[in-house]
Amino acid sequence: MVSMPTLHFFRWANQLKDSGYEVFWFDITGMSAYVEKINWIHQKIDWKLKWNYPKRNFVKKRFPGIYDFIQKKNEKDTAVEFERYLNEVKPDIVHSFALYVSCAPIIDVMEKYVHQKWIYSSWGSDLFYFQNFPEYLKDIKRILPRINYLFTDCKRDYNIAKEYGFKGEFLGVFPGGGGFDIAKMETYREPIPSRKTILIKGFQGRSGRAIPVFKALERLKNQLIDFQIVVFGTDPEAFQYLESSVLNHWENFNVIGKISHDEVLQLMGKALIYVGNSNSDGMPNTLLEALCLGAFPIQSNPGGVTEEVINHGKNGCLIEDCENISEIKSILEKTIIEVKFKNTDSFPKIDYDFKNIQQQVILIYEHKII
């Protein structure tokens, strides 16, 4: 497995624990420390630097120009190190997670070893967003014809992959991190009638669009008096906007920075409404978690991906223009009035249970590939 160190990757990899497979992880960043949560996996980590010199982080922070110069001389070549590890392990399969992160740096090697089976898992904005940039599109068109097998987190990305040269075998649509621990999530679930929280994902940055949501909320003060509004995962750009927003002075408005995954689930179990807005994404895990926990989602729909699980106005609402403040305000206003009449428990959450997904994934590895 080739990936950067992320929660999604660790969760996916742990589906194979005790399944009889010997799994090796090549940390594509080359900078990770040992990861205890995947301690059953052989970990190729901390390989990037030729010399981890004293006070390196101090130099990086205080003298970035000097640091960059040193790094050019001090970093090992990713493709060379990967090829060395490939020949050491001699795997049945190489599985890369995210194209531009974990496929592009090793494509020279994988083109050299043409008979080496290669799986690619498409995550989030991997294809949908990066197809719009010539330098990334060039990689996409080069890599996809070499890929033997493909997992995606939505149907949309399978169609994009075919458009750019994928001719291998499609292995199906699965959440990027595998399934969810539904039993554990249920312990966080509060009764729907008692919920008074509107939960908002606070990402702005490259693809997040929390600020249009904030601007829509500013126009709905009177309608929101009876709700607690909580923003989580708030990034610096969103924080900066909120510093001068009237929302910052509302007694029922609370902003939280980065929190653990368990804390997100606890908030979701208290939420009546969940709002996620972005200009690009795959199938958002937070959306699926909201549906599993009974929160009514309002979610952007980049490239038509969210409509794969949301029936607009029934089990959630779709934001078609993530920048359109009037549209978001209208959806919020209508949802606040009507949400108590919606059936928020109709989502087939058992289909997303970790054990259910795990069994399917193990069978795919076993029968489709090896």
N, C-alpha and C positions, 0 to 999 in steps of 0.2 A: 504494500500500500504506500502510495506517495501522496503526501498532504502536508499542509501547514498545520500547526497545532491548534485545533478548534474544538469546541464542544460538540459540534455536529459530527466531526470526524470521529472523535472518541466514542460517541454514542453508536455510530454506524459500525465501527470496528468491533465494539463489544457484543454485537449480535453474533459474532463467530466464536465467542468464548465458550469453551467446553464442547465445541462442535467437531473436534477432531482435526482441525486445520492448524498448520503451523504458519503463523502470520508474522511478517516482518514489516516494520514501518521505517521508511526513509523520510525523515523530516526535511522537507524541501527548503526550509529556511536555514537549516544547519546550525541553529542557535538555541534550540530548546534544551532545558534540563530534563532529567528523567521524569516521566509522567506516571505517577502511581496508579491512576485510574485505568491505565491499560498495561498494568504490570505483567500480564501474561504474554504480551507481545514483545518480540525482539525489537529493540529501538536503536536505530542509527541516528544519533543525536550529537549535537555539539561538535560537528565536523568542519564547520565553515572556516574558522580562523586558523591560519598557520601559527599564529602566536597571540595568545590572549594576554597582552601586555598589561602591566600594572596601571591602574587609574584610567583604563580605556573609557569607561562611562563618563568620567570627569572630562576627558579630552573631547568626547562626543558632544557633551553639553556646552562646554565653554569655548571650544575651538572647532566648530563644525567643518570649516574649510580644511584645516589640517587633518582632522579625522577622516574626511572623505579621501584625501590624498593617500593617507596611510592604508585605508581599506582597499584601495585599488591594488596595492602591492601585497596586502595581507590576507585576502580572501582566496580560498580555493575555488576552482572551477566546478560548478554544480554538475554539469554533464559528465565530466571526468570522474568525479566522486560517485555519481550514480552508476556509471558503467562499471566501475570497480566493484560496487556493492552488488550489482546485478549478477556479475560473474561469480561473486562469492556465494550468493544465495541460490542462484539458478532456479528461480521460481516457476511454478506452473503458469501463474498469472501476474501481471502488473496491473494494479488498480489505482488510477489517478483521480483525485478529487479537485475539481475546478480546473478549467482549461488553461487560463492564462497564468495561474499559479503553479500548477503541478503537471501540466502536459507540455507547455511551450519550452520550459527549461531543459526537458529531456528528449525533445523530438528528434534531435540529431542521433541520439543513441537508439531510439525506438525504430527509426528508419534504417539503421544499420542492422539491427536484429529483427529482420522482417518476419520471422516465424514466432517471435515472442508474442503470446496473446496479451491483449491490452484492453482493459475496461476503462471507460471514462464516466464519471458521475458529474453531471451538470448541476451546478448550484446557483440559486438566486439569479443574479444579473449576468451570469457567466457568458451566455450567448446573446440574450436580448439587448443588453446595454452595449456590450463591447463590439457588436457587429457594426456599430455606427462609426467606428474609428478605423481608418485604413490600416494602421500598423497592427491593430489587433485582428482585424478581419483577415489580413494576410496569414496570420498564425492559424486562425480558425479554419481557413480553406486548406491549409497545409496539413493540419493535425487530423481533422475529421475523417478524411479518406483512409488514414492509417489505423483508426480505431476499430477494433473488432466487435466490441460490445458497449452498449450505452444504457446507463440508468439516467432518468431525469426526475425532477421533483414536480413536473407539470407536463401536460400534453403539448403545450405550446412549443417547448424547447425541443421536443422530438421532431416537430415539423421544421423548425429552424435548422436543426442538425442535418436533416435530409436535404434541405435547400443548399447547404454549403458542403455537400460531398460525402456525408455519412452513408455508407452502404452495408454496414455490418448488421448485427442482430440487436434489436431493441429489447431490453430486459424488463422494461416496465417503468411505471410512475410510482415513486415511493418518497415519503418525506426525507429531506436531505440528511437528517440524523437518525433515520430509522423510525421505529414507532415510539409511542409515548407510554409511560407507566400510568395507565388509566386508574388502577387501584389507588396509587399514591395521590393522583390528581383529585380523586373523589374526596379525599380527606380535607382538601382545601375548599370544597364546594359549599357555599352558603345557600340557603333557600332563596329562590328567585324573588319572592314577594318582599323579602327584607333588604334587597340590594338597592343602594342609592348612589353607587359610584360610576362615574364615567372615566374610563381608563384610556389614556392616550400615549402612544409610542412617541417619544420625544426626539426622534432622529431628524436632522436636517442634512447638513453635509452634502455629499455627492448625489445621493439618490433620495434620501429622506425628505419629506415635505411636511414637517410638523408646523411650520410657521403659517401656512394658509389655514390650517385647522385652528391655530390660536386666533387668527384674525376673524375667523367665522365665530368662534366662541365669544369674542369681544362684543359682538352684535346681539348676543342672546342672554345678556345678564339676567333679565327678569324671568326668563323661562328656566334658568338653571339654578335658581335660588335653593331649591329643595334637593340638589345633588351635590355630592362631593366629587370634585374633579381632580384626578391624579395623573400627573405626567411622569413617566419613568424612562430611564435610559437617556436622559436629556444630554445632548452633546453641546460643546461650547457655543456653536452658532445659535442653537435654540435658546440656550441660557442668555446669550447676549441680547436676543430679541426680547425675551421676557423681562429683562431688567428695566426696560422702559415701557412695558405694556401695562395697561390697566388691570390685566389679570393678576399681576403681582400684588395688587392691593385687595383682591377678593379674599374674604375669609374662608371660602369653600374651595380655594384653589391651592394645590400642593404640588411642588416640583421635587422630583427625586432624580439623582444622577444614576450612575452605573450600579446595578444591583445583581444579586445572584439569580440563577435560573429558578431556583425554588421560590425566591421572593417574588419573581414575576408571576409564577403560578398561583401563589397565595393572593396576590392582587387580582389576578384574573378570576379567581373563585369568588371574589367579593363584588366583581364588576357587573353592572346591569348592561352597560354598553362598552364596547371596545372600539377604538378608532386607530387605524393604521393607514398612513398616507405616504406614498412614494411615487417617483416617476419611473422606477424600474425595480423589478424583483422577480423571483420565481414564485413558487407557492410559499407564502410566509408561514413559518412555523408558529409565530405568535397568533396568526389567524386561526390555524388549526387548533391550537391550544385554547383559544377563546371559544371556539365552537364546542370543543370537548367539555369545557367547564360551564357551558350554558350562558356565556356572555353574548349579547347580540352584537355582531361585528358590523362596523362601517369601514370598508376597505377599498383602497384604490385598485384599479383593474388594468395594470399595464400590459398591453399586448393581449388582452382577453384572458389572462391566466386565472384571476380570482373567480371569474364566472364559472370556472370548472367545479367549484364547490359551493358558491353562493348563488342562490336564486333570488334575484333582486326583489326586495320588499317582503320576502317570505322568511328566509332564515338569516337574512343579513341585507345590507345595502351596498351598492357599488358606487364608488366615486369614479366617474369616467374622465374627468379633467382634474388632475391633482393640484393644479394651480388656481382653479376656479373657486374663489371664496364664496361667491353667491350660491353655487351648487352645493358646496359643503355645508353652508349655513342652512339651506333648504332641507337637506337630508337630515341634519342634526335636529332641526326643529320638528320635522315630521316624526322622526324616530322617538324623540322624547315623549310625544303625545301617544304614539301607537305601540310602543315596545311592550307594554303590559298585556297586550292582546296577542303577542307573537308566541309561537311555540319554540322556545329556545332549546328544547331537549330532543329535537327530531334528528339531530346529526348522528350518523352511524359511527359513533366513537369506537366501538369494538373493532371496527375495521382498521383502526389506527393504533390498536394496542401493541405494545412492544413485542409480546410473545407471538402475536398473530403475524406481524411484519417479519419478525425474526425467522419464523418457520418458512415463510415464502422466500426470503432472501437466501437462506441456507440451501434450500432446494434448487434455487437458480444457480448458485455457485456449483452445486453438486452435479446437476443434470444437464445444464446448458453449456457449461464451460469446461470442466475437468474431464 
